[in-house]
């Protein structure tokens, strides 16, 4: 279907779309930004739900894009526009988008293939096995044009460019021989699974996938257990700190209130009134603590005095 739309755009080219940015409301009521293009004479609309991303071939040289972004992402985009304003007009979304993509590609390639473009192997790398040097990955990616290399029986090559994986054409090379670009090819995840099943059998691959699933489940369980243990240690530390603070208070004001005959729970509640004056003299803190008992009447004081006597 995508090829048909491109052929129609080549045969019947349409004018470029007008750049614009409009605010739309999400289902939750929060405003988000939608970066779109519209033909001249079409008014802006506020919709309740952002439309799905859309790619429309317009001509041999131009593609129309429509997608929605969060307000935070739009602010980042506007900031990027301001940084490159000396190279692209502030209102030219297409030029800004192209420039940002140009700047992003080297960074993404750096993350995926590493910093070297030559054949030098990184220090400590093994000469065989499953390790694929970054330079070899880059060479295979460029050779296969960043696209799945699977070819169907009728000669059509897979068009997938996402979730590509490096497949060993004839299995893993011997441990005594370094891996080369000739040993590898790019396959999408579906065709990589298909080739693996065809090579070693569907049941074997099903078993390996089940092993991987269980290993991932165990890894998540271990991670969860570690997080739970860390949370328990933090809670225990917080409790210990609170108890230490309470013991310090008990040594300070509480014993004096206990001598006056107040129960331990009453003394601790009264001592809390001194939290705001931790550096005050002891006599002042005791007076403030005793003010806790005044609203309750004089019977407590009388009881305390009687007990003390």
Secondary structure as the mmCIF struct_conf table of DSSP 4:
data_model
#
loop_
_struct_conf.conf_type_id
_struct_conf.id
_struct_conf.beg_label_comp_id
_struct_conf.beg_label_asym_id
_struct_conf.beg_label_seq_id
_struct_conf.end_label_comp_id
_struct_conf.end_label_asym_id
_struct_conf.end_label_seq_id
HELX_RH_AL_P HELX_RH_AL_P1 UNK A 2 UNK A 11
BEND BEND1 UNK A 12 UNK A 12
HELX_LH_PP_P HELX_LH_PP_P1 UNK A 15 UNK A 17
STRN STRN1 UNK A 18 UNK A 25
TURN_TY1_P TURN_TY1_P1 UNK A 27 UNK A 28
BEND BEND2 UNK A 29 UNK A 29
STRN STRN2 UNK A 31 UNK A 38
TURN_TY1_P TURN_TY1_P2 UNK A 40 UNK A 41
HELX_LH_PP_P HELX_LH_PP_P2 UNK A 42 UNK A 44
BEND BEND3 UNK A 48 UNK A 49
HELX_LH_PP_P HELX_LH_PP_P3 UNK A 50 UNK A 53
STRN STRN3 UNK A 54 UNK A 57
BEND BEND4 UNK A 59 UNK A 61
STRN STRN4 UNK A 63 UNK A 69
HELX_RH_AL_P HELX_RH_AL_P2 UNK A 71 UNK A 83
TURN_TY1_P TURN_TY1_P3 UNK A 84 UNK A 87
BEND BEND5 UNK A 88 UNK A 88
TURN_TY1_P TURN_TY1_P4 UNK A 90 UNK A 91
HELX_RH_AL_P HELX_RH_AL_P3 UNK A 93 UNK A 113
BEND BEND6 UNK A 115 UNK A 115
BEND BEND7 UNK A 118 UNK A 119
HELX_LH_PP_P HELX_LH_PP_P4 UNK A 120 UNK A 122
TURN_TY1_P TURN_TY1_P5 UNK A 123 UNK A 124
BEND BEND8 UNK A 127 UNK A 128
TURN_TY1_P TURN_TY1_P6 UNK A 129 UNK A 130
HELX_RH_AL_P HELX_RH_AL_P4 UNK A 134 UNK A 143
TURN_TY1_P TURN_TY1_P7 UNK A 144 UNK A 146
BEND BEND9 UNK A 147 UNK A 147
STRN STRN5 UNK A 151 UNK A 151
TURN_TY1_P TURN_TY1_P8 UNK A 153 UNK A 154
BEND BEND10 UNK A 155 UNK A 155
HELX_LH_PP_P HELX_LH_PP_P5 UNK A 156 UNK A 156
STRN STRN6 UNK A 157 UNK A 157
HELX_LH_PP_P HELX_LH_PP_P6 UNK A 158 UNK A 158
BEND BEND11 UNK A 162 UNK A 163
STRN STRN7 UNK A 164 UNK A 168
TURN_TY1_P TURN_TY1_P9 UNK A 169 UNK A 170
BEND BEND12 UNK A 171 UNK A 171
HELX_LH_PP_P HELX_LH_PP_P7 UNK A 172 UNK A 174
TURN_TY1_P TURN_TY1_P10 UNK A 175 UNK A 176
BEND BEND13 UNK A 177 UNK A 177
HELX_RH_3T_P HELX_RH_3T_P1 UNK A 181 UNK A 183
STRN STRN8 UNK A 184 UNK A 188
HELX_RH_AL_P HELX_RH_AL_P5 UNK A 189 UNK A 200
HELX_RH_AL_P HELX_RH_AL_P6 UNK A 202 UNK A 249
HELX_RH_PI_P HELX_RH_PI_P1 UNK A 250 UNK A 254
HELX_RH_AL_P HELX_RH_AL_P7 UNK A 255 UNK A 259
TURN_TY1_P TURN_TY1_P11 UNK A 260 UNK A 261
HELX_RH_AL_P HELX_RH_AL_P8 UNK A 264 UNK A 271
HELX_RH_3T_P HELX_RH_3T_P2 UNK A 272 UNK A 277
TURN_TY1_P TURN_TY1_P12 UNK A 278 UNK A 279
BEND BEND14 UNK A 280 UNK A 280
HELX_RH_AL_P HELX_RH_AL_P9 UNK A 282 UNK A 294
TURN_TY1_P TURN_TY1_P13 UNK A 295 UNK A 296
BEND BEND15 UNK A 298 UNK A 298
HELX_RH_AL_P HELX_RH_AL_P10 UNK A 299 UNK A 308
#
